[in-house]
Amino acid sequence: MITLEAELGNLGTILEKYYSLDGQENQLLINLNLSVIHSENERPVSNALISIESIGKTAVCNCEGQVCISELKPGSYFIDIISPGFIAQRVSILVPIVDTFQIRVKMISNS
């Protein structure tokens, strides 16, 4: 069982592309704030390894079970989450066109 809760932050103006003052096209990049918690007691899962293999990004959650993965392009991704004592998770997310996107993943103990 995978529980994925998405909370959208400030939507602002939705743009697929934006242009700098000099007219150069820039790619809109999103920050993903991820929280990993225990499914039964909702305590943070620290040191969980987070991987988005398709773009070669990895990170490790802090002691509060949180990590920020920056500079994602809007689109679909698979996120792999591994932590000792828990069943490995693979979740599919759709990163919207916003400044910051937040998700919370509940890990299931394997004991």
C-alpha positions as CSV (number, residue, x, y, z in Angstrom):
1,M,0.0,0.0,0.0
2,I,1.4,3.4,-1.0
3,T,-0.1,6.6,0.3
4,L,0.9,9.7,-1.5
5,E,-0.5,13.0,-0.5
6,A,0.1,16.0,-2.7
7,E,-0.1,19.6,-1.4
8,L,0.1,22.3,-4.0
9,G,1.8,25.5,-2.9
10,N,1.3,29.0,-4.3
11,L,0.2,28.5,-7.9
12,G,0.8,32.0,-9.1
13,T,0.8,32.4,-12.9
14,I,1.1,29.1,-14.8
15,L,3.5,29.3,-17.6
16,E,5.1,26.6,-19.7
17,K,8.0,28.8,-20.7
18,Y,9.1,32.1,-19.6
19,Y,11.5,34.7,-21.0
20,S,14.2,36.8,-19.3
21,L,14.4,40.5,-19.9
22,D,17.0,39.9,-22.7
23,G,14.5,37.7,-24.6
24,Q,16.2,34.4,-24.0
25,E,14.0,31.5,-23.3
26,N,14.4,29.9,-19.8
27,Q,13.2,26.6,-18.5
28,L,10.9,26.7,-15.5
29,L,12.4,24.6,-12.7
30,I,10.6,23.3,-9.7
31,N,11.7,22.4,-6.1
32,L,10.2,19.2,-4.7
33,N,9.9,19.1,-1.0
34,L,9.5,15.5,0.1
35,S,8.6,14.2,3.6
36,V,8.9,10.5,4.4
37,I,7.0,9.2,7.5
38,H,6.2,5.9,9.1
39,S,2.7,4.7,8.0
40,E,1.6,3.6,11.5
41,N,2.8,6.4,13.8
42,E,3.5,9.2,11.3
43,R,7.0,9.7,12.8
44,P,9.7,10.9,10.4
45,V,11.8,8.3,8.6
46,S,15.4,9.7,8.7
47,N,18.2,8.8,6.4
48,A,15.8,7.4,3.7
49,L,17.5,7.3,0.3
50,I,15.6,9.1,-2.4
51,S,16.3,8.4,-6.1
52,I,14.9,9.8,-9.3
53,E,16.8,7.5,-11.7
54,S,15.5,8.9,-14.9
55,I,17.4,12.2,-14.3
56,G,20.2,10.9,-12.1
57,K,19.2,12.7,-8.9
58,T,19.6,11.2,-5.4
59,A,19.3,12.6,-1.9
60,V,19.0,11.5,1.7
61,C,16.3,12.6,4.1
62,N,17.4,14.6,7.2
63,C,16.5,13.6,10.8
64,E,13.0,15.1,10.3
65,G,12.4,12.8,7.3
66,Q,12.6,15.7,4.8
67,V,14.6,16.4,1.7
68,C,14.4,19.0,-1.1
69,I,15.2,18.0,-4.6
70,S,15.7,21.2,-6.6
71,E,15.6,22.1,-10.3
72,L,13.1,19.6,-11.6
73,K,11.4,20.2,-14.8
74,P,7.6,19.9,-14.8
75,G,6.5,16.4,-15.8
76,S,6.2,12.8,-14.7
77,Y,8.8,11.0,-12.5
78,F,9.2,7.8,-10.6
79,I,10.7,8.3,-7.1
80,D,12.3,5.3,-5.4
81,I,12.5,5.5,-1.6
82,I,14.6,3.0,0.4
83,S,15.2,2.9,4.2
84,P,16.3,0.0,6.4
85,G,13.4,-1.5,8.3
86,F,10.8,-0.5,5.7
87,I,9.4,-1.9,2.4
88,A,11.0,-0.1,-0.5
89,Q,8.6,2.2,-2.3
90,R,8.3,3.4,-5.9
91,V,5.9,6.3,-6.4
92,S,4.8,8.0,-9.5
93,I,4.4,11.8,-9.3
94,L,3.4,14.5,-11.7
95,V,5.3,17.7,-11.0
96,P,3.1,20.6,-11.8
97,I,4.2,24.1,-13.0
98,V,4.5,25.8,-9.6
99,D,7.5,27.2,-7.6
100,T,7.5,24.4,-5.0
101,F,5.7,21.1,-4.9
102,Q,5.3,19.1,-1.7
103,I,4.6,15.5,-1.2
104,R,4.4,13.2,1.8
105,V,5.1,9.4,1.5
106,K,4.1,6.9,4.1
107,M,6.6,4.0,4.5
108,I,5.4,0.6,5.7
109,S,7.6,-1.3,8.3
110,N,8.8,-4.7,7.1
111,S,9.0,-6.1,10.6
